[in-house]
Amino acid sequence: MIVSLACLYNLWVIIYRFAFREIDASTILVWFCLDYFADFLYLMDILVHFRTGYLEDGVLQTDAVKLRQHYMNSTTFYIDCLCLLPLDFLYLSIGFNSILRLSRLIKMYRFWAFMDRTERHTNYPNFVRSSYLIHTLLVVFHWNGCVFHLVLKNDGFGSKNWVYSESQSNEGPDHVKAYLQSYYWCTLALTTIGDLPRPRSKPEYLFVIFQMQLYIFIFCSIFGCCKSGLIDECGQARYHPYKDKTNCLRCYFEQKSM
């Protein structure tokens, strides 16, 4: 779970910093502490994997040498090493650029594995599925808003006033308001609520088309998750009257060594 939190930190923070507010002198201490604490958790996860047992022909292996060799010969080891590529040293030559930490997202397989185990072992699998679905939607909106901000900024941010202009305050650009505006407009686009200005340039048309196609994918995903959850509930409801009888038969067979 701790490694999953580090994965989620990178998933949310990297794209936000790259799109809205890169590391500067006023935030370098906070971001560096958080970034390298997450990297430390990644490194500890590798060390734990060296001592993680595995099944071989149905027998749990606990020998330290075999565990180390099994992990180092697996694809997981190379993926974990790839996640920790020290591209941060490029900060010294090109300046702060959070996109260099994008390789940390390869570790997301640990979060997906954690959610899969949680769903299989919890007494409330539907709650876990719903929470995972909501979080996925929030991540999609978050990344979509950040990419939208990057596209508008590179296309002449606020020059055409297509959706909104860059927010300013007495102390400089208001990054929080700019993020909320991007999130707001992308939510309108993805949910097809409407109230979006008509696009005028090619990048604007491409953005709107992409939003509509992404909305179809999101709608199908939500519908599929709800349908599978409903089918599972109905199946369990039909199976429940026979569950007690099946358990009694199993106990009887075990007592009689059958």
N, C-alpha and C positions, 0 to 999 in steps of 0.2 A: 504493500500500500504506500509506503514512504517513497519508493522509487516512482510509483505512479503519480504521486503529487509533484515530483520533480519534472516528470514528463509533461504534466499539465501546465506547469509554470512556463516551460519553454514553448509549449504550444500557443499559449495566450500572449506571452510577453514579446517574443522575438519579432513577430510581424507588426505588433503595435509600435515598438521602438523604431523599427525600420521605416514605418509609414508616417508616424506623427512626431515622435520626439526621440531623437537619437541620444545616446549617452553624451553628456557634457560635463563641464567642471562641477556643476552644482549637484549632479546626480551620480557621478562616477563611483562614489563610495558605496552607495546603496545598491546600485546595479551590479557592481563587481562582487560584492559580498553574496548577493543572491545567486548570481550566475555560477560562481565557483563553489558555492555550497551545493548547488544542484549537480555540478560536475563531480564533487566529492561523493555524493550519493551514487552517481553512476559508477564511479570507481569502486566503491564498497560493494555494489551489486556484482561486479566482476569477481571480487575476492570471495564473496559468498558462493558464487557459482562453482568455484574451485572445490568447495566442500559440500556441494549438493548431491545427494544420492540419486541413483537412477536404477531402473529395473533391467535386468539382463536375464532372459529366459525365465521371467517370473520371480527372480531372486533380487532382493535389494542389495546393491553394491555400496559398500562403505569404505573400501580401501582407498587411502588418500592418493596413491599413485594412479590408480585406475580412474578415480574421479577427475583428477587433473588432466589426464590424457584424453578422457572422454569429452571433457568440455573444450579443450584446446583443438580437438579434431572436429568439432561441430561448427556448423554455420553460425550459431549463436555467438560464439567467441569472436568471430571476425566482425559480426554486426556490432557487438558491444565495443570493440576497438575502433571501428569506423565512427561510432557516435562521439568518441572523445578525440577526434582529430584536432590538434592544437592550432587551428586556423586563427585563433585570437591573436597570435603573434603578428599577424598582418596589420593589426591596429597600429603598430609602430611605423608602418610605411604608408598606409592608405588612410589612416584615421579610424575613428570609431564607426563600425558598420555592423549592425546586429545580424544582418543576413548571413554573415560568416558563420554564425552558430546554427545555421539551418540543419546541419548534420545531426544535431542533438535530437531532432524529431524522429530519427530512425528508431529510437528507443521506444516509440509509442507501442510497439508490440507487447511491451510489458504491461502497459495500461489495459490493452485489450484482453490479455491473458488474465489479468486481475479481475476484470469485469466478468469474464466467462466463468471463472471459478466462483465468484460471488453469486452469480445467478444460479449456478448448479447447486450450491450448498445452502443458500438462504431459504427461509420459510416464506419469503415474500418475493418470488421471482418477478412478478408483474411490476412491483414497485421498482425493482432494480432496472428492468427494461425501460420503464417510463422515464426514470431519472437519466438513464444513459441516452435515451432519445432526445430528451429536452436539452441535455448538455451538448449533444451533437449539433442540434439546431442552433444553439447559442454560439458554438464555435464557427459554424458556417456563416452566420450573420457577422460575427466578429472579423473573420478573415475577408469576407466579402466587402465589409465596410472599409477595411484597411487597404485592400487592393483598389477599391473605388477611389479612395483618397489619393493613392499613388498615381492612378491614371489621370485624374483631374489635375493633379499638381504638375505632372510631366506634360500635359496637354495645354498648359497655360492656366494655372489654378485661379479660378474666379474671374478670368479675363472676359469670358463670354456670359458669366452669370447664369449658366445653364440650370444648375440646381441650387447652389449656394456659394457665397463668397467666403474667403478665408476669414476666420474670426480673429479679431484683434482686441487686446486689452491694454491698459496703461503700462503693463510690464512686458508687452510683446505679444506674440501669437498665443491665443487661447487654445491649447491643445485639447483640453477636455471637451470644450464646446465643439471643436472641429470633429472630434471623434464621435460625439453624440449626434451631430448632424449627419455624418456619414452613415452611422448605424441606423438612424431614422429613415433616411432616404432609401437605403438598401433594404430595410425591412418593408417599406412600402412597395418596392419593386418586386421583392421575392414573394410577398403575399398577394400580389396583384390587386392591392387595395385601390390603386390609381393615384390621381392627383400628381402625377409626374409630368414635367414639361415635355413637350415634343422634342425629340433629338434633332439636331441640325447638322452635326458633323459625322464623319465616318466612325471615329472612336465612340461617339455617343450612341450611334445606332448599334454598334457591336456590343456595347455595354448593355443596352436594353434587351437585345436578342439573347445575350448570355443569361441575363437575369430571368427571362421568361423560361428558358430551357432548364435552368437550375431549379426554378419553382416547380416544374413538372416532376423533376427527379425527387425533390423534397416531398411533394404531395404523395407520390407513389410510395416512398419509403414510410411515411407516416401511416398511410392506408394499409400497407403490408404488415407493419408492426402491430397495429390495432387488430387486424384480421387474425394474425397468428396467435395473439394473446387471447382473443375471444374463442378461437378453436380449441386452444389448450384448456381454457376454463370449462368449456362444454364437455370436452373429453374427460376431464377429471370428475365432473359432476356425474357423468354416466358410469364411470368406473367405480365411484365411491361405494355403492351398495354391495359390490363384490369384493371390496378390498379386505374387509374383516374376515370373510370366508377364506379368501386366499391366504391370509396370514395364519389362520388356524390350521389350514392344510399344510403349510410350510413347517409350522411348529410340530405337527404330528409326524411328518416325514423325518424331521431331524431327530425326534425322540426315538423313532423306530429304526434310525440309521438306514433309511430307504433312499 
